[in-house]
Amino acid sequence: MAIAAAQRSLLEVIADIERCPDPTITLDALDPDFGADHYSGEVILVDDVEYIHRPLRAWLELGEKLGLRLRVPRLIERPFMRLTYERLPPGGRSEDGGREKYGTASEFARIVKAEEPRFVLDLREALARVELPAQPRVLDLGVNTGAELVLALALDARLATATLVGVDHSASALAAARARLPQATFVEADLATLEEQDLGARFDLVISIDTLHSPGIDDRRLLRHIVLDRMAPTGALILGFPNGRYRGGELEYGTRVVNLREPELGHLVKDVAFYRRYLQQHRRRVFVTGKHEVLVTAVPYLQPDAL
Ligand SMILES: C[S@@+](CC[C@H](N)C(=O)[O-])C[C@H]1O[C@@H](n2cnc3c(N)ncnc32)[C@H](O)[C@@H]1O
């Protein structure tokens, strides 16, 4: 039977959901279109009856927090909609597949970040903060199949004339990257040995998304090397750090620490604070943005034409 949620408090609804033993849970709630411009939880009158307004966002967040997928809401008799939640599989840690952990045969290869709206728009914002010379040199560390370079090219016309270099240790991912971006150079190497790699002149933009925290990488040493040896004096940097995980295809907010079920942001906050301070000390303005993907964007205080 559906839980009648349109006149019950959020705490009562949560208790009802948590008591429900079924694999799917149905609720009848007020159609949120009746409450446009109202706050979540405000009482509103529909046909002279009081109901609690909750926007779709509240129902999505509730599901996300309780490990439930929200199916498409269905309008039923006025003024209600029917919500169905289904339980998500437990989120696990991916197997350590060595260099091919993120290869083309991995579960990771199914993820299409270019279709994650927050990521796309946050990356667009980050790129817009970066000043670039006419023929910029761009380095992507942990480039994988080149998907984020393809996205960056689509987001920023200035990159059409860029020299693109990508580094990764996954041979299968790089084969896909070479097929996607034949004009780019891809180097198969362990980032722990980046200091020994000849990648040519310094770069105007370095991108590294979800890579600095990988096992076997000393993130602080790598950051120092990027800033001191790889970036042009007016170079910019865009770093990404995961702050979410996928469960049954759904993206769940918050980074997880081993042995803790609930997200714990302490380590991420501490690391981001370190990167921010380090980059500021190296004459960069730093912006920290994002939600499921935290982006740290560093741009020089002095833009190229001011030097
Ligand atoms: C989580 S994936 C992120 C890929 C891509 N940047 C993205 O955000 O979709 C991490 C990438 O870094 C690569 N990687 C991890 N550790 C590495 C290492 N020590 N040396 C080189 N590449 C590494 C992996 O093969 C993988 O392509």
The ligand as an ORCA input file, in Angstrom:
! r2SCAN-3c Opt
* xyz 0 1
  C      39.458      7.472    -12.119
  S      40.218      7.431    -13.665
  C      39.848      9.062    -14.291
  C      39.940      9.116    -15.769
  C      39.508     10.435    -16.402
  N      40.439     11.497    -16.069
  C      38.108     10.782    -15.957
  O      37.960     11.620    -15.046
  O      37.156     10.208    -16.492
  C      41.923      7.569    -13.267
  C      42.805      7.508    -14.509
  O      44.152      7.651    -14.110
  C      44.919      6.570    -14.608
  N      45.950      6.282    -13.612
  C      45.781      5.928    -12.324
  N      46.958      5.752    -11.720
  C      47.912      6.016    -12.650
  C      49.320      5.992    -12.638
  N      49.991      5.682    -11.547
  N      49.961      6.307    -13.765
  C      49.285      6.624    -14.910
  N      47.947      6.655    -14.977
  C      47.268      6.362    -13.866
  C      43.947      5.427    -14.787
  O      44.350      4.485    -15.757
  C      42.701      6.182    -15.211
  O      42.644      6.385    -16.601
*
